[in-house]
C-alpha cells in the first residue's frame, strides 16, 4: 500500500483527471498479490483515503474524492486487480512477459472503463471520453510495458 500511496503523489496536473503513477502500483499489486490480498490492499487504500488520510493523488483525501470525478477510477482499481489475479492463472501464451503485459493492459482498460462510466455522469459520454480516457490510452500502454521490464 505504501507503493500505491507514493505513486499516487507523482502526478501530471490535468483537468478533470490527472495522470499519475497510481496505476503502475495497481498493476504491480495485480501481478504480485493473490486475489484476496490484492483486493483487500486496494480496499484498504480507499478506506484510508475516505477516513481522511491523504493517500490519494496530490495528497487528497475524504469522501469528496470517493464521490468526485476520480471515483470511477478508484472503483476500477478494485475490479482490475480482482480480474487480473483471476486471469493470472489462465496462461494466454507461453511467453510470461507477454502474459503480464496483457494482464496490465486488461487492468488499464477496466480502470479507464469504470472511470469513463462515472465521469460520464458529470461530463456526458463524449466529454468523459475526451477528458478521462483518451489522454490515458498512450500512458496506459507505456506503463503496462514499463512495469513488466521492472517486474
Secondary structure, DSSP 8 states (H G I E B T S, - for coil): -HHHHHHHT-EE--SSS-EESHHHHHHHHHHHS-HHHHHHHHHHHHHHHHTT---BGGGB-SHHHHTSTTHHHHHHHHHHHHHHHHHHTS-SSS-HHHHHHHHHHHHHHHHHHHHHHHHHHHHHHHHHHHHHTHHHHHHHHHHHHHHHHH-
